[in-house]
Amino acid sequence: MPKLLKIALFLVLGGVVLFFILRWLVQQASPMPDNLGVENGRLTPCPDSPNCVSTQATDEQHGIEPIAYDGATAAAHASLLAILQADPSFTIITDSSTYIHAEAQTAVWRFIDDVEFTFDESAGLIHFRSASRLGYGDAGANRQRMEAVRAAFQTTR
């Protein structure tokens, strides 16, 4: 085998090994936050970083519209849960009648984002928050994900 081919093969294999080591480190550096959930009808506010969206945020950077629904909350909950379960990037962590917490993993680097939903039965709204556990920016990934969930929900209703 020519020396140049051996070097190229070594570099490629080394790069693959390094990629998987870095991906594993990303997962290890992403523990679940201890401030998730609903308190007094409110989800945890977004941090100052741009890698979070919430229907309960009032600023333009973080704010996003809630998902409206008609009919029974249980039916809206079942529709939303089916959407999340059909998407392999989501793992359901907590599921109660008025609250869902899921982890969403990005495809390549396996960054973990926490996605929470709470149902406001009196207003017929699903409030949600999607936030990255690690890093500062997300190139709009949380907003795009939640708009995709909204679109999927609206097609089921």
BALUM-943005 format. One record per atom (N, C-alpha, C): x, y, z; atom name; residue number from 1; residue in one letter. Coordinates in steps of 0.2 Angstrom, whole numbers, padded with zeros to 4 digits. Layout:
N
X | Y | Z | CA | NUM | A
...
//
This chain:
157
0004 | -0006 | 0000 | N | 1 | M
0000 | 0000 | 0000 | CA | 1 | M
0005 | 0006 | 0000 | C | 1 | M
0003 | 0011 | -0004 | N | 2 | P
0007 | 0017 | -0005 | CA | 2 | P
0007 | 0021 | 0002 | C | 2 | P
0012 | 0024 | 0003 | N | 3 | K
0013 | 0028 | 0010 | CA | 3 | K
0007 | 0033 | 0010 | C | 3 | K
0006 | 0037 | 0005 | N | 4 | L
0001 | 0042 | 0004 | CA | 4 | L
-0006 | 0039 | 0006 | C | 4 | L
-0008 | 0034 | 0003 | N | 5 | L
-0014 | 0030 | 0005 | CA | 5 | L
-0015 | 0028 | 0012 | C | 5 | L
-0009 | 0026 | 0015 | N | 6 | K
-0009 | 0024 | 0022 | CA | 6 | K
-0011 | 0031 | 0026 | C | 6 | K
-0007 | 0036 | 0025 | N | 7 | I
-0008 | 0042 | 0028 | CA | 7 | I
-0016 | 0045 | 0028 | C | 7 | I
-0018 | 0044 | 0022 | N | 8 | A
-0025 | 0047 | 0021 | CA | 8 | A
-0030 | 0042 | 0025 | C | 8 | A
-0029 | 0036 | 0024 | N | 9 | L
-0033 | 0031 | 0028 | CA | 9 | L
-0033 | 0032 | 0036 | C | 9 | L
-0027 | 0034 | 0038 | N | 10 | F
-0026 | 0035 | 0045 | CA | 10 | F
-0030 | 0042 | 0047 | C | 10 | F
-0029 | 0047 | 0043 | N | 11 | L
-0033 | 0053 | 0044 | CA | 11 | L
-0040 | 0052 | 0044 | C | 11 | L
-0043 | 0048 | 0039 | N | 12 | V
-0050 | 0047 | 0039 | CA | 12 | V
-0052 | 0043 | 0045 | C | 12 | V
-0049 | 0038 | 0047 | N | 13 | L
-0051 | 0034 | 0053 | CA | 13 | L
-0050 | 0038 | 0059 | C | 13 | L
-0045 | 0042 | 0060 | N | 14 | G
-0044 | 0046 | 0065 | CA | 14 | G
-0049 | 0052 | 0066 | C | 14 | G
-0052 | 0054 | 0060 | N | 15 | G
-0057 | 0059 | 0060 | CA | 15 | G
-0064 | 0056 | 0062 | C | 15 | G
-0065 | 0050 | 0060 | N | 16 | V
-0071 | 0047 | 0062 | CA | 16 | V
-0071 | 0045 | 0070 | C | 16 | V
-0066 | 0043 | 0072 | N | 17 | V
-0065 | 0041 | 0079 | CA | 17 | V
-0066 | 0048 | 0083 | C | 17 | V
-0063 | 0053 | 0081 | N | 18 | L
-0063 | 0060 | 0085 | CA | 18 | L
-0070 | 0062 | 0085 | C | 18 | L
-0074 | 0062 | 0079 | N | 19 | F
-0081 | 0064 | 0078 | CA | 19 | F
-0085 | 0060 | 0084 | C | 19 | F
-0084 | 0054 | 0084 | N | 20 | F
-0089 | 0050 | 0089 | CA | 20 | F
-0087 | 0052 | 0096 | C | 20 | F
-0080 | 0053 | 0098 | N | 21 | I
-0078 | 0055 | 0104 | CA | 21 | I
-0081 | 0062 | 0106 | C | 21 | I
-0081 | 0066 | 0101 | N | 22 | L
-0084 | 0073 | 0102 | CA | 22 | L
-0091 | 0073 | 0103 | C | 22 | L
-0095 | 0069 | 0099 | N | 23 | R
-0102 | 0068 | 0100 | CA | 23 | R
-0104 | 0065 | 0107 | C | 23 | R
-0100 | 0060 | 0109 | N | 24 | W
-0101 | 0057 | 0116 | CA | 24 | W
-0100 | 0063 | 0121 | C | 24 | W
-0095 | 0067 | 0120 | N | 25 | L
-0094 | 0072 | 0125 | CA | 25 | L
-0099 | 0077 | 0125 | C | 25 | L
-0102 | 0079 | 0120 | N | 26 | V
-0108 | 0083 | 0119 | CA | 26 | V
-0114 | 0080 | 0124 | C | 26 | V
-0115 | 0074 | 0123 | N | 27 | Q
-0120 | 0071 | 0127 | CA | 27 | Q
-0119 | 0071 | 0134 | C | 27 | Q
-0113 | 0070 | 0136 | N | 28 | Q
-0111 | 0070 | 0143 | CA | 28 | Q
-0111 | 0077 | 0146 | C | 28 | Q
-0110 | 0082 | 0142 | N | 29 | A
-0110 | 0089 | 0145 | CA | 29 | A
-0117 | 0092 | 0145 | C | 29 | A
-0122 | 0088 | 0144 | N | 30 | S
-0129 | 0090 | 0143 | CA | 30 | S
-0134 | 0087 | 0148 | C | 30 | S
-0133 | 0088 | 0155 | N | 31 | P
-0137 | 0085 | 0159 | CA | 31 | P
-0144 | 0089 | 0159 | C | 31 | P
-0149 | 0085 | 0161 | N | 32 | M
-0156 | 0088 | 0161 | CA | 32 | M
-0156 | 0094 | 0166 | C | 32 | M
-0159 | 0100 | 0164 | N | 33 | P
-0160 | 0105 | 0169 | CA | 33 | P
-0165 | 0104 | 0175 | C | 33 | P
-0164 | 0107 | 0180 | N | 34 | D
-0168 | 0105 | 0186 | CA | 34 | D
-0174 | 0110 | 0187 | C | 34 | D
-0174 | 0115 | 0182 | N | 35 | N
-0179 | 0120 | 0183 | CA | 35 | N
-0185 | 0119 | 0177 | C | 35 | N
-0186 | 0113 | 0175 | N | 36 | L
-0191 | 0112 | 0170 | CA | 36 | L
-0198 | 0111 | 0173 | C | 36 | L
-0203 | 0112 | 0170 | N | 37 | G
-0210 | 0111 | 0172 | CA | 37 | G
-0214 | 0117 | 0172 | C | 37 | G
-0220 | 0117 | 0175 | N | 38 | V
-0225 | 0122 | 0175 | CA | 38 | V
-0226 | 0124 | 0182 | C | 38 | V
-0225 | 0131 | 0183 | N | 39 | E
-0227 | 0133 | 0190 | CA | 39 | E
-0231 | 0139 | 0189 | C | 39 | E
-0237 | 0139 | 0193 | N | 40 | N
-0242 | 0144 | 0192 | CA | 40 | N
-0244 | 0145 | 0185 | C | 40 | N
-0245 | 0140 | 0181 | N | 41 | G
-0247 | 0141 | 0174 | CA | 41 | G
-0242 | 0143 | 0169 | C | 41 | G
-0235 | 0144 | 0172 | N | 42 | R
-0230 | 0146 | 0168 | CA | 42 | R
-0224 | 0141 | 0167 | C | 42 | R
-0222 | 0141 | 0161 | N | 43 | L
-0216 | 0137 | 0160 | CA | 43 | L
-0210 | 0142 | 0162 | C | 43 | L
-0204 | 0138 | 0162 | N | 44 | T
-0198 | 0142 | 0164 | CA | 44 | T
-0196 | 0147 | 0159 | C | 44 | T
-0195 | 0153 | 0161 | N | 45 | P
-0193 | 0158 | 0156 | CA | 45 | P
-0187 | 0156 | 0152 | C | 45 | P
-0186 | 0159 | 0146 | N | 46 | C
-0180 | 0158 | 0142 | CA | 46 | C
-0174 | 0161 | 0145 | C | 46 | C
-0168 | 0159 | 0144 | N | 47 | P
-0162 | 0162 | 0146 | CA | 47 | P
-0161 | 0168 | 0141 | C | 47 | P
-0156 | 0172 | 0142 | N | 48 | D
-0154 | 0178 | 0138 | CA | 48 | D
-0152 | 0175 | 0131 | C | 48 | D
-0149 | 0169 | 0131 | N | 49 | S
-0146 | 0167 | 0124 | CA | 49 | S
-0152 | 0165 | 0119 | C | 49 | S
-0150 | 0166 | 0113 | N | 50 | P
-0155 | 0165 | 0108 | CA | 50 | P
-0157 | 0158 | 0106 | C | 50 | P
-0155 | 0153 | 0110 | N | 51 | N
-0157 | 0146 | 0108 | CA | 51 | N
-0163 | 0143 | 0112 | C | 51 | N
-0168 | 0147 | 0112 | N | 52 | C
-0174 | 0146 | 0116 | CA | 52 | C
-0180 | 0150 | 0113 | C | 52 | C
-0185 | 0146 | 0112 | N | 53 | V
-0192 | 0150 | 0111 | CA | 53 | V
-0197 | 0148 | 0116 | C | 53 | V
-0202 | 0152 | 0117 | N | 54 | S
-0207 | 0151 | 0122 | CA | 54 | S
-0213 | 0155 | 0120 | C | 54 | S
-0219 | 0152 | 0120 | N | 55 | T
-0225 | 0155 | 0119 | CA | 55 | T
-0227 | 0160 | 0125 | C | 55 | T
-0223 | 0160 | 0130 | N | 56 | Q
-0225 | 0164 | 0136 | CA | 56 | Q
-0219 | 0170 | 0136 | C | 56 | Q
-0215 | 0170 | 0132 | N | 57 | A
-0210 | 0175 | 0131 | CA | 57 | A
-0213 | 0181 | 0128 | C | 57 | A
-0211 | 0187 | 0130 | N | 58 | T
-0214 | 0193 | 0127 | CA | 58 | T
-0209 | 0197 | 0122 | C | 58 | T
-0203 | 0195 | 0122 | N | 59 | D
-0198 | 0198 | 0118 | CA | 59 | D
-0198 | 0195 | 0111 | C | 59 | D
-0196 | 0198 | 0106 | N | 60 | E
-0196 | 0196 | 0099 | CA | 60 | E
-0192 | 0190 | 0098 | C | 60 | E
-0186 | 0190 | 0101 | N | 61 | Q
-0181 | 0185 | 0100 | CA | 61 | Q
-0183 | 0178 | 0102 | C | 61 | Q
-0187 | 0178 | 0108 | N | 62 | H
-0189 | 0171 | 0111 | CA | 62 | H
-0196 | 0170 | 0110 | C | 62 | H
-0200 | 0175 | 0108 | N | 63 | G
-0207 | 0174 | 0108 | CA | 63 | G
-0210 | 0170 | 0102 | C | 63 | G
-0215 | 0166 | 0103 | N | 64 | I
-0218 | 0162 | 0097 | CA | 64 | I
-0225 | 0161 | 0099 | C | 64 | I
-0229 | 0161 | 0094 | N | 65 | E
-0237 | 0160 | 0095 | CA | 65 | E
-0238 | 0153 | 0098 | C | 65 | E
-0243 | 0152 | 0103 | N | 66 | P
-0245 | 0146 | 0105 | CA | 66 | P
-0249 | 0142 | 0100 | C | 66 | P
-0251 | 0136 | 0101 | N | 67 | I
-0255 | 0132 | 0096 | CA | 67 | I
-0262 | 0132 | 0099 | C | 67 | I
-0266 | 0134 | 0095 | N | 68 | A
-0273 | 0134 | 0097 | CA | 68 | A
-0277 | 0128 | 0095 | C | 68 | A
-0282 | 0126 | 0099 | N | 69 | Y
-0285 | 0120 | 0098 | CA | 69 | Y
-0293 | 0120 | 0100 | C | 69 | Y
-0297 | 0117 | 0096 | N | 70 | D
-0304 | 0117 | 0098 | CA | 70 | D
-0306 | 0110 | 0101 | C | 70 | D
-0311 | 0110 | 0105 | N | 71 | G
-0313 | 0103 | 0108 | CA | 71 | G
-0309 | 0101 | 0114 | C | 71 | G
-0310 | 0095 | 0115 | N | 72 | A
-0307 | 0092 | 0122 | CA | 72 | A
-0299 | 0093 | 0122 | C | 72 | A
-0297 | 0094 | 0128 | N | 73 | T
-0290 | 0095 | 0129 | CA | 73 | T
-0287 | 0088 | 0128 | C | 73 | T
-0290 | 0083 | 0130 | N | 74 | A
-0288 | 0076 | 0130 | CA | 74 | A
-0287 | 0074 | 0122 | C | 74 | A
-0291 | 0076 | 0118 | N | 75 | A
-0290 | 0075 | 0111 | CA | 75 | A
-0284 | 0079 | 0108 | C | 75 | A
-0283 | 0085 | 0110 | N | 76 | A
-0277 | 0089 | 0108 | CA | 76 | A
-0271 | 0086 | 0111 | C | 76 | A
-0271 | 0084 | 0117 | N | 77 | H
-0265 | 0080 | 0120 | CA | 77 | H
-0263 | 0074 | 0116 | C | 77 | H
-0268 | 0070 | 0114 | N | 78 | A
-0267 | 0064 | 0111 | CA | 78 | A
-0264 | 0065 | 0104 | C | 78 | A
-0267 | 0070 | 0100 | N | 79 | S
-0264 | 0072 | 0094 | CA | 79 | S
-0257 | 0074 | 0094 | C | 79 | S
-0255 | 0079 | 0099 | N | 80 | L
-0249 | 0081 | 0100 | CA | 80 | L
-0244 | 0075 | 0102 | C | 80 | L
-0246 | 0071 | 0106 | N | 81 | L
-0242 | 0066 | 0109 | CA | 81 | L
-0240 | 0061 | 0103 | C | 81 | L
-0245 | 0060 | 0098 | N | 82 | A
-0244 | 0055 | 0092 | CA | 82 | A
-0239 | 0059 | 0088 | C | 82 | A
-0239 | 0065 | 0087 | N | 83 | I
-0234 | 0069 | 0083 | CA | 83 | I
-0227 | 0068 | 0085 | C | 83 | I
-0226 | 0069 | 0092 | N | 84 | L
-0220 | 0068 | 0095 | CA | 84 | L
-0217 | 0061 | 0095 | C | 84 | L
-0222 | 0056 | 0096 | N | 85 | Q
-0220 | 0049 | 0096 | CA | 85 | Q
-0218 | 0047 | 0089 | C | 85 | Q
-0221 | 0050 | 0084 | N | 86 | A
-0219 | 0048 | 0077 | CA | 86 | A
-0213 | 0051 | 0074 | C | 86 | A
-0210 | 0055 | 0078 | N | 87 | D
-0204 | 0058 | 0076 | CA | 87 | D
-0198 | 0055 | 0080 | C | 87 | D
-0193 | 0052 | 0077 | N | 88 | P
-0188 | 0048 | 0080 | CA | 88 | P
-0183 | 0053 | 0084 | C | 88 | P
-0183 | 0060 | 0083 | N | 89 | S
-0179 | 0064 | 0086 | CA | 89 | S
-0181 | 0066 | 0093 | C | 89 | S
-0188 | 0064 | 0095 | N | 90 | F
-0191 | 0066 | 0101 | CA | 90 | F
-0191 | 0059 | 0105 | C | 90 | F
-0189 | 0060 | 0112 | N | 91 | T
-0190 | 0055 | 0117 | CA | 91 | T
-0195 | 0058 | 0122 | C | 91 | T
-0200 | 0055 | 0124 | N | 92 | I
-0205 | 0058 | 0129 | CA | 92 | I
-0202 | 0056 | 0136 | C | 92 | I
-0201 | 0061 | 0140 | N | 93 | I
-0198 | 0061 | 0147 | CA | 93 | I
-0204 | 0061 | 0152 | C | 93 | I
-0209 | 0065 | 0151 | N | 94 | T
-0214 | 0066 | 0156 | CA | 94 | T
-0221 | 0067 | 0152 | C | 94 | T
-0226 | 0064 | 0154 | N | 95 | D
-0232 | 0064 | 0150 | CA | 95 | D
-0238 | 0064 | 0155 | C | 95 | D
-0241 | 0070 | 0157 | N | 96 | S
-0247 | 0070 | 0161 | CA | 96 | S
-0253 | 0073 | 0157 | C | 96 | S
-0259 | 0073 | 0160 | N | 97 | S
-0264 | 0076 | 0156 | CA | 97 | S
-0264 | 0083 | 0153 | C | 97 | S
-0260 | 0087 | 0157 | N | 98 | T
-0259 | 0094 | 0155 | CA | 98 | T
-0252 | 0096 | 0154 | C | 98 | T
-0247 | 0091 | 0153 | N | 99 | Y
-0240 | 0093 | 0153 | CA | 99 | Y
-0236 | 0088 | 0149 | C | 99 | Y
-0232 | 0090 | 0144 | N | 100 | I
-0228 | 0085 | 0141 | CA | 100 | I
-0221 | 0088 | 0141 | C | 100 | I
-0216 | 0084 | 0143 | N | 101 | H
-0209 | 0086 | 0142 | CA | 101 | H
-0205 | 0080 | 0138 | C | 101 | H
-0202 | 0083 | 0132 | N | 102 | A
-0198 | 0078 | 0128 | CA | 102 | A
-0191 | 0081 | 0127 | C | 102 | A
-0187 | 0076 | 0125 | N | 103 | E
-0180 | 0078 | 0123 | CA | 103 | E
-0180 | 0077 | 0116 | C | 103 | E
-0177 | 0082 | 0112 | N | 104 | A
-0176 | 0082 | 0105 | CA | 104 | A
-0169 | 0082 | 0104 | C | 104 | A
-0166 | 0077 | 0100 | N | 105 | Q
-0159 | 0077 | 0098 | CA | 105 | Q
-0158 | 0078 | 0091 | C | 105 | Q
-0153 | 0082 | 0090 | N | 106 | T
-0151 | 0084 | 0083 | CA | 106 | T
-0148 | 0078 | 0080 | C | 106 | T
-0148 | 0078 | 0073 | N | 107 | A
-0146 | 0071 | 0070 | CA | 107 | A
-0139 | 0070 | 0070 | C | 107 | A
-0135 | 0075 | 0069 | N | 108 | V
-0127 | 0073 | 0068 | CA | 108 | V
-0124 | 0074 | 0075 | C | 108 | V
-0124 | 0079 | 0078 | N | 109 | W
-0120 | 0080 | 0084 | CA | 109 | W
-0124 | 0078 | 0091 | C | 109 | W
-0130 | 0076 | 0090 | N | 110 | R
-0134 | 0074 | 0096 | CA | 110 | R
-0135 | 0079 | 0101 | C | 110 | R
-0135 | 0085 | 0100 | N | 111 | F
-0137 | 0090 | 0105 | CA | 111 | F
-0144 | 0089 | 0107 | C | 111 | F
-0145 | 0090 | 0114 | N | 112 | I
-0151 | 0089 | 0117 | CA | 112 | I
-0155 | 0095 | 0118 | C | 112 | I
-0161 | 0096 | 0116 | N | 113 | D
-0165 | 0102 | 0117 | CA | 113 | D
-0171 | 0099 | 0122 | C | 113 | D
-0173 | 0103 | 0127 | N | 114 | D
-0179 | 0101 | 0131 | CA | 114 | D
-0185 | 0105 | 0128 | C | 114 | D
-0190 | 0101 | 0126 | N | 115 | V
-0196 | 0104 | 0123 | CA | 115 | V
-0202 | 0102 | 0128 | C | 115 | V
-0205 | 0107 | 0130 | N | 116 | E
-0211 | 0107 | 0135 | CA | 116 | E
-0217 | 0109 | 0132 | C | 116 | E
-0223 | 0106 | 0134 | N | 117 | F
-0229 | 0108 | 0132 | CA | 117 | F
-0234 | 0109 | 0138 | C | 117 | F
-0238 | 0114 | 0139 | N | 118 | T
-0243 | 0114 | 0144 | CA | 118 | T
-0250 | 0116 | 0141 | C | 118 | T
-0255 | 0113 | 0143 | N | 119 | F
-0262 | 0114 | 0140 | CA | 119 | F
-0266 | 0119 | 0144 | C | 119 | F
-0268 | 0125 | 0141 | N | 120 | D
-0272 | 0130 | 0144 | CA | 120 | D
-0279 | 0128 | 0142 | C | 120 | D
-0282 | 0124 | 0146 | N | 121 | E
-0289 | 0122 | 0144 | CA | 121 | E
-0294 | 0127 | 0143 | C | 121 | E
-0294 | 0132 | 0147 | N | 122 | S
-0299 | 0138 | 0147 | CA | 122 | S
-0298 | 0142 | 0141 | C | 122 | S
-0292 | 0143 | 0138 | N | 123 | A
-0291 | 0147 | 0132 | CA | 123 | A
-0290 | 0143 | 0126 | C | 123 | A
-0290 | 0136 | 0127 | N | 124 | G
-0289 | 0132 | 0121 | CA | 124 | G
-0282 | 0133 | 0117 | C | 124 | G
-0277 | 0133 | 0121 | N | 125 | L
-0270 | 0135 | 0119 | CA | 125 | L
-0265 | 0130 | 0122 | C | 125 | L
-0261 | 0128 | 0117 | N | 126 | I
-0255 | 0124 | 0120 | CA | 126 | I
-0249 | 0129 | 0120 | C | 126 | I
-0247 | 0130 | 0126 | N | 127 | H
-0241 | 0134 | 0127 | CA | 127 | H
-0235 | 0129 | 0127 | C | 127 | H
-0229 | 0132 | 0124 | N | 128 | F
-0223 | 0127 | 0124 | CA | 128 | F
-0217 | 0131 | 0125 | C | 128 | F
-0212 | 0128 | 0126 | N | 129 | R
-0205 | 0131 | 0127 | CA | 129 | R
-0200 | 0125 | 0124 | C | 129 | R
-0195 | 0128 | 0120 | N | 130 | S
-0190 | 0123 | 0117 | CA | 130 | S
-0184 | 0127 | 0118 | C | 130 | S
-0179 | 0123 | 0122 | N | 131 | A
-0173 | 0127 | 0123 | CA | 131 | A
-0167 | 0122 | 0123 | C | 131 | A
-0161 | 0124 | 0120 | N | 132 | S
-0155 | 0120 | 0120 | CA | 132 | S
-0152 | 0119 | 0127 | C | 132 | S
-0149 | 0114 | 0128 | N | 133 | R
-0146 | 0113 | 0135 | CA | 133 | R
-0139 | 0115 | 0134 | C | 133 | R
-0136 | 0116 | 0129 | N | 134 | L
-0129 | 0117 | 0128 | CA | 134 | L
-0128 | 0122 | 0123 | C | 134 | L
-0123 | 0127 | 0124 | N | 135 | G
-0121 | 0132 | 0119 | CA | 135 | G
-0125 | 0138 | 0120 | C | 135 | G
-0124 | 0143 | 0115 | N | 136 | Y
-0127 | 0149 | 0115 | CA | 136 | Y
-0132 | 0150 | 0109 | C | 136 | Y
-0130 | 0149 | 0103 | N | 137 | G
-0135 | 0150 | 0097 | CA | 137 | G
-0137 | 0143 | 0095 | C | 137 | G
-0142 | 0143 | 0091 | N | 138 | D
-0145 | 0136 | 0088 | CA | 138 | D
-0147 | 0137 | 0081 | C | 138 | D
-0145 | 0143 | 0078 | N | 139 | A
-0146 | 0144 | 0071 | CA | 139 | A
-0154 | 0143 | 0069 | C | 139 | A
-0158 | 0145 | 0074 | N | 140 | G
-0165 | 0145 | 0073 | CA | 140 | G
-0168 | 0138 | 0074 | C | 140 | G
-0164 | 0133 | 0076 | N | 141 | A
-0167 | 0126 | 0076 | CA | 141 | A
-0173 | 0125 | 0081 | C | 141 | A
-0173 | 0128 | 0086 | N | 142 | N
-0179 | 0127 | 0091 | CA | 142 | N
-0185 | 0130 | 0088 | C | 142 | N
-0185 | 0136 | 0085 | N | 143 | R
-0190 | 0139 | 0082 | CA | 143 | R
-0193 | 0135 | 0076 | C | 143 | R
-0188 | 0133 | 0072 | N | 144 | Q
-0190 | 0129 | 0066 | CA | 144 | Q
-0194 | 0122 | 0068 | C | 144 | Q
-0191 | 0119 | 0073 | N | 145 | R
-0194 | 0113 | 0076 | CA | 145 | R
-0201 | 0114 | 0078 | C | 145 | R
-0202 | 0119 | 0082 | N | 146 | M
-0209 | 0121 | 0085 | CA | 146 | M
-0214 | 0123 | 0080 | C | 146 | M
-0211 | 0126 | 0074 | N | 147 | E
-0216 | 0128 | 0069 | CA | 147 | E
-0218 | 0122 | 0065 | C | 147 | E
-0213 | 0117 | 0065 | N | 148 | A
-0215 | 0110 | 0061 | CA | 148 | A
-0220 | 0106 | 0066 | C | 148 | A
-0219 | 0107 | 0072 | N | 149 | V
-0224 | 0103 | 0077 | CA | 149 | V
-0231 | 0107 | 0076 | C | 149 | V
-0231 | 0113 | 0076 | N | 150 | R
-0237 | 0117 | 0075 | CA | 150 | R
-0241 | 0115 | 0068 | C | 150 | R
-0237 | 0115 | 0063 | N | 151 | A
-0240 | 0113 | 0056 | CA | 151 | A
-0242 | 0106 | 0056 | C | 151 | A
-0239 | 0101 | 0059 | N | 152 | A
-0241 | 0094 | 0060 | CA | 152 | A
-0247 | 0094 | 0064 | C | 152 | A
-0248 | 0098 | 0069 | N | 153 | F
-0254 | 0098 | 0074 | CA | 153 | F
-0260 | 0100 | 0070 | C | 153 | F
-0259 | 0106 | 0066 | N | 154 | Q
-0264 | 0109 | 0062 | CA | 154 | Q
-0267 | 0104 | 0057 | C | 154 | Q
-0263 | 0100 | 0054 | N | 155 | T
-0265 | 0095 | 0049 | CA | 155 | T
-0269 | 0089 | 0052 | C | 155 | T
-0268 | 0088 | 0058 | N | 156 | T
-0272 | 0082 | 0062 | CA | 156 | T
-0279 | 0085 | 0064 | C | 156 | T
-0280 | 0091 | 0065 | N | 157 | R
-0286 | 0094 | 0068 | CA | 157 | R
-0291 | 0095 | 0062 | C | 157 | R
//
